[in-house]
C-alpha cells in the first residue's frame, strides 16, 4: 500500500523527491500519512478534493484485495 501511494503522489507533484509516506499501524487499520512540499499540496488535493478522493479510492480498493482497511491522510 505504501509503495502504491508513493507512486501515485510522485506522479502528481512537481517535486517528487519531497514526497514522504509513513505507515502508522492501528488496532484494526493501517494509516498512511502522505507528506508533500507545500507548493504541491494543491496538486495532491485538487479542486474540491477530487484528486485526494480519487487517490484514497485507489488505495482503499487495493487494500480490500488484501483484506485490510487503510486510511490515507494528507499532511
JOCORKA-V457804 format. One record per residue. N is the residue number from 0. PHI is phi as a letter, one per 30 degrees, with the letter a starting at -180 (none if undefined). OMEGA is omega as a letter, one per 40 degrees, with the letter a starting at -180 (999 if undefined). NEAR is the number of other C-alpha atoms within 8 Angstrom. Layout:
<<N,PHI,OMEGA,NEAR> <N,PHI,OMEGA,NEAR>>
This chain:
<<0,none,a,7> <1,e,a,9> <2,d,i,6> <3,d,i,8> <4,d,i,12> <5,d,i,11> <6,d,i,8> <7,d,a,9> <8,d,a,11> <9,d,i,12> <10,d,a,7> <11,d,a,8> <12,c,i,10> <13,d,a,6> <14,c,a,9> <15,d,i,9> <16,d,a,5> <17,d,a,8> <18,d,i,13> <19,b,i,9> <20,b,i,11> <21,b,a,8> <22,c,i,9> <23,b,a,8> <24,d,i,7> <25,c,a,7> <26,d,a,4> <27,c,a,5> <28,b,i,10> <29,c,i,12> <30,c,i,12> <31,c,i,13> <32,c,a,13> <33,c,i,13> <34,c,i,10> <35,b,i,10> <36,d,a,9> <37,e,i,5> <38,d,a,5> <39,c,a,11> <40,e,a,9> <41,d,i,8> <42,d,a,9> <43,d,a,11> <44,d,i,12> <45,i,i,10> <46,d,a,7> <47,h,i,5> <48,i,a,8> <49,d,a,9> <50,d,i,11> <51,d,i,10> <52,d,i,9> <53,d,i,8> <54,d,i,10> <55,d,a,10> <56,d,a,8> <57,d,a,8> <58,d,i,13> <59,d,i,11> <60,d,i,8> <61,d,a,9> <62,d,i,12> <63,d,i,9> <64,d,i,7> <65,c,i,6> <66,i,a,6> <67,c,i,9> <68,c,a,10> <69,b,i,11> <70,c,i,10> <71,c,i,10> <72,c,i,8> <73,c,a,6> <74,c,999,6>>
